[in-house]
Amino acid sequence: MTHFLAEKEAHYGEWGSGVPAMIHHRESNDGLSLAGTPPYDRTFPKETPAMDANATVVTPIRVRGYHLDGYGHVNNARYLEFLEEGRWDYFDRHPDLAEVVRRERLGFVVVNLNLDYRRPAVAGDDLEVVTSIAEIGTRRMRIRQRIRHAVSGRAVADADLTFLLMDFSTQRAVTIEGEVRDRLAALVVAS
């Protein structure tokens, strides 16, 4: 950790897992409900040379002044934007998956978000959003994301998002199957 980061953490302290922002949904039938999952039970994949380089995407983010709140650290709502940037980058880097979804007139719709703030980030911090697919159910999939300091690797925020696969022509959730399932399954990263 650089001296600069050490000074900031001494000034702001560490948030720990006591500041969660959770939006719960009805209990699912396919085992992917996150309601009631303690934040400390979440594990994140370690990036190792053995891991498929395409399965986990790391997106750089530089914290700017307009990301900050009145306390001088990143506003809680901005983390949602950072996470979304990571997901867009993930699908940009998997154009074959994006093409299948587009061709079938399907889309992934967020139905659950669990976000745990770990420590603050401030202007000038270089962050990374680490995005991977954690699991696929019958009609849902779960993406795991971590925002971390690029220099120290220390977690800033952890998120689990559950998505339904939506058929845009019927506006209804559909089963994840066929080519979409095959493409997603190849990208699942075990925790």
N, C-alpha and C positions, 0 to 999 in steps of 0.2 A: 504494500500500500504506500502511496506517495505521502509525503509530509502534508501536502495540501488536503488530501482526503482525510488524513488523521485529524487535522485541525477542524474540519467541518463536522466530523462525527463527534469530536469532543464538545463542540458547540451545540449541536442539535440533539445529541444522544442517539439512542437506537430505539426504534419503534417496537420491535418485536412483533408478535402476532396479535396484539390486542386491539388493532384498528381495522378489523375486517369490514368490507362493504359487500354484503351478500344479497342476492336476489334469488329467492327460492321458487321453484315450480312444483307442480303436482308430482307425486312419486311416479316414476316411469315403470313400465313393465319389462324393460329390457336390461335392467341392472345398471344403468348409467346415471341414476339420480345422484346428485351431489349434496342434496339437502342433509344437513347434520354432519357432514364430513368434517372432522376437526382439521384445521389448517396444518397442524404439525404432523398429520399422517401422510401428507403429500410428499412424494419423492420426485426428483427430477433427474433425467438421464444425464450421466456424466459424458462429456464429449471425449471420445477416445478414438484412436486411429482405426479401431475395429468397427466403429459405427458407420453405417452407410452415410456418406457425405450429403446425399440428397434428402435424407429423412429428417434432418434437423436444419433449420434455416436460422442464421444469426443476422439480424438487421441492426445496423448502427443508427443511433439517435444522438444528436448533440442538444443538450438542454439550452434553450434560449430564454431571454428575459420575459418574453410573452407567455412562457409556460408557467411562470411563477405566480404564487398567491401573495397575499399581504404579509405572510410570515417569511417570505424569501426562499421558499422551497417549492418544488413542483406541485401545482394544484392537483388534488385527487382526481378530478375529472380528466386531466390531461393524460393520466396513465392509461385511460381507456383509448385515447387517440394513439398513444404509443403502441398499445397492443394491437389495435386495428392496422396500424402501419406494418407491424410484423406479419399479420395474417395476409395482407395484400401482397407483401413481398414473398411470402410462402407460396401463394398461388401463382405469382409471376414467375417464380423459379420452377414451377411444375406445370408448364403450358399444356402438356398432354392431358393432365387431369382437368385443367380449366376448360380445354376444348371439348372433352366428353360432356362435362356438365352443361356447357353452353349449347352444344348440339342437341342435347336431350331436353333443353329448356327447363333445366333444374337449377336450384340454388341452395346454398346452406344458410339457414336462418337460426340466429342465436335464440335459444330458449332458456338458457341458464348461464349465469356468470357468477363466479366466486373469485373475489380479488382480495388478496392479503397484502397490506402494505408492510414492508419490513424495515426500511430506513429511508430517510429523505434524500432527494437529489436536488441539486442547486444549479444555478446558471453556470455554464461552462463545463459541466460534467459530461463526459462521453459515456453513453449507456449502450447496451446491446439488448435487443429483444430476441430471446431464444424461443423458437416456435417449433412444436412437433405434434403429430397426431398420437394421442395416448391410447385410444381404443375406439373400436367400431362396434356398434350394436346393430340390431335389426333395422331400426329407423333413426337412430341417433349416432353421432360420433362426438368424441371429446378431444379437444385440442388443449394442450398444456403449454403455457407460456411463462417465461421468467424474464423480468427486466433486471439486468445486473449492471454494476459498474464495469466498464470495459477494462480498466486498469487492475482493479483488485479482484474482480470476479464476484464480489459480494452481492447478494440478492438485495434488490430494491423493492420488488413486488413479485408475487407469484399469482398466477391466474389459471383457473380451469374454466373452459367454456364448453357448453354442450350445444350442439347444433342438430336441427332436423334437416333432412333433405326434402326440399319443397319442389313440387311440380308447379311451375308458374302458370301453366295453362289451366289447371284445375284449382290452384290455390290450396292444395292439400299436401300433407306430408306423405311421402312414399317410402317404400322399403329400399334400403341401400342394397342393391344387387347388381349383377352383371358386370359390365366394364367399369362402372363407377366404383363398385366394391373392390374389384381386382386392383384398380389403381390406388385406392386408399389403403388397402391391406398391405401393399408393398411398401408403404411409407410409415406404418405404425412403429413407434419406438417404445420398447418395453422399459418400464420404470426400473 
